[in-house]
Every structure is written in C-alpha cells, then in structure tokens.
Amino acid sequence: MENAAEYRPAEGRASLSQFVKSLGPGIMTAAAAVGGSHLVASTKAGAIYGWQLAALILLVNLFKYPFFRAGVQYTMGTGESLVEGYSKLGRPYLWVFTLLTTVSAVVNTAALALFSASLLGYFIPVELSMGTLSAIVLFTCLAILFAGHYKALDSLSKIIMAVLTIATLSAVVMAFSNSAAPAVAAAESPSPWTIAAIGFIVVTMGWMPAPIEISSLTSMWLKSQRSQQNVTARSALLDFNVGYIGTALLAIVFLALGALVLHGSGVELSKSGIGFSHQLVGMYASTIGEWSRYLIAVIAFFCIFGSTITVIDGYARVISESQRLLRGQAKMNGKTTQYWMWSVSALALAIILFWASALIPMLNFAMVLAFITTPFFALLNFILVTKTPLPKALAVGTKLKWLSIAGLIYLFGFLALFVWWKWLM
C-alpha cells in the first residue's frame, strides 16, 4: 500500500502533463479567435449595453460550435484537411476559397500587426513609429515560427492563453471588488434590440468567436499534430472543446470588463479597435488604479499578439495546401508554407507602411466579405461531415445534426438581416 501511495502523485503529474501535451490545435484556434472579437467586440458590448448581450454571445458560440468542430471530425476521420474536402466538392469551390482566404490573410494580418504594435508601444521606453513597431511584431512572429514551426506555436499558444486567462480573470475580480466602478441600472442602459443597434449586433455576432473559415486552420494544425504525435479522436475532440468553450467563457469575461469598468462612465467610445484598446487601458488606470495600466496593456497585447502569430501560421498553411491541390501535387512543401508566411507578412507590412489610410476600408471590406461567406463555409462543413463516412466517435449524431440545422438558420438569418440593414433599409 505504501508503494501505491508513493506513486500516485507521480501518476497524477504524468496524467496532467499528458493532458497538456495533448492540447494543441484547439488552443491555437482559441488564440486566433480572442483577438478583435473578444478584446474589442465583447468589451464594447459590455461597455455600451451592460450585461444585456451576455446570453446572445453564449447562444452564438453554441450555434457555431458544430461548424468549427467539423474541422476536427473530418480530419480525424479521413486523415485529410478541410481544404482537401473542399477540393473534392469541386475545383471552383477551391478557387473561391483560396482567393477569399488570401485576401483575408493579408488584410487581417495587417490589422492585427498594427493593433499589436500600438500596444507594444506601452512596453518600449523609446518612441518608435507604428511602421517600425509593426515590423518588430511581424519579424518576431516569423522568427518564432521559423525556429520552431508547429512545436513553437503549440507551446507559445498554451503560454499566451494561460497568461491571458489568468490576467483577465484577475482584472474582472478586481473590477467586481472595486466600489468605484460605475454602476448603471439596467433600465438606464440603451436597448440593443433597436434598428439603430443592428449594425453593431450583426457584425459582433458574425465575428463571434471567429469567422468559420478559421476551422480550416484548425484542420491544418491537427493534420500537422497527427504527423508528429499519436492523436486519438477522443483527445482531439477534448482539445477542441477545451479551446472552444474557453473562448466562449472569455468572451463573457471581456464583456464583464466592459460592463464593470466602462458601462455608464459617460465616456464616448472610440470607433477604431486601436483607439478603443488604448481607451480601455486608460479607463482601467483611472478606475481601478494607475498600477493596473500595465496589467490591462499586457492582457490586450497578449490577446492581439496571440491572434497575429496564429493567423500568420494558419493562413500560410491553408494557402500552401490550396496551392498544392490546385497544382495536383501529392505532398505539401514546407518551404512553400514558409514562402507564404513571408509573403503574407511582407504584404501586410507594405499596407501598414504605404497604405495605412486604406487599412480601415480594407479591414471593413474583409469583415463584410468574411461575414457574407461564413454561412456558406458553414454549409460546406456540414455537407462534408454528414456525407463523408466517419467512425462512430466522430460521426454527426442526432443532437449535433439538429444543432447544425439551427446554426445554419441563424447564420443565413443574420446574413439576410445584414443585407437588409446594409443595402436595403
């Protein structure tokens, strides 16, 4: 009995270590998702409407769940990426997907790099231009990715999500305990259920937790993980669930930050994501205490930097896979992926340096494009996992099928609402 008791702690440590090691693509997806949609959209939702949108945010994450999960189901069940699945549906699907993904990759990388650079300025004692800071962010991302490839991103994503979760929860606890935080009665809060609020609601919900095209990135990361270690259907789904549920809960935590610190403060919120992030940092410093300025800046920086590095890696893998399939090549070349990492980063930096004034229109265009295509990618994912013979552990059950149908109704419904609001109203 003594020997058994002696080995239990070691077994517990081994079990925990094995669990952490099994996490990977799901955590990377979480790191990619918690950028603008959480730091900006969720916090703004809390700042403007208090707690009124909390249930809707959770509902949106629930409705999108089957379509993000499809990337794990298809890759674990077939050994192929979602991109390969799209190509089997027809070459035109693959061409459209590749073009949309390339545009999104460049514009989103530019926006995230500029966002990260603006927050990096908090920690550098000398004053540098946004172009220089953006270059530092991008070259740091590339250096990490080239030095360690998948393993480096895997480890970094876990660290970023751990720091982000601990720091954000700490900030919320402090905001709850701080009596100086503004308190506004629910009756005094503006209603989100008005025509005037449709634009904010539609874009926020459309990008929560991320565009569904991100599922193709998850699929590529999972395919890479399978080539390096033993991955079971159970461990892959557990990894995905931990990451996805974590992003949903973090969205509520960021909404709480906005509701507790900014809601009812009377401060006019900045319309730009960069301006809002600096505003958020400043408001915390004045509400909780000047000492909290760097804590919130760290939260914001890790949030956006994590999205930047995962987006560069994920989009490069997906574009490289698309190129391989369009050319009819049997195997993806690692150098091609590195080429796309360089190309996407270089084009993003060029936009920041030479077309900075055009970045916001480009980002708005990318957001609208991604929002419009999201329901169609969801439908493609649903078709792939329902039409492809999958093992029982990965097959779409009755409950998941009905949730998928409800999700499709939600996504196409929101798309119709957006089209009406944007062009017909």
HUBELLIN-V116303 format. One record per run of one state. SS is the DSSP state (A for helix, B for strand, O for the rest). FROM is the first residue (numbers start at 1). TO is the last residue. If there is no record, write none. Layout:
BEGIN
ss: {SS SS}
from: {FROM FROM}
to: {TO TO}
END
This chain:
BEGIN
ss: {O A O A O A O A O A O A O A O A O A O A O A O A O A O A O A O A O}
from: {1 2 23 25 34 35 50 54 79 82 90 91 121 130 178 186 189 195 207 214 229 233 263 273 288 290 328 334 355 356 388 398 425}
to: {1 22 24 33 34 49 53 78 81 89 90 120 129 177 185 188 194 206 213 228 232 262 272 287 289 327 333 354 355 387 397 424 425}
END
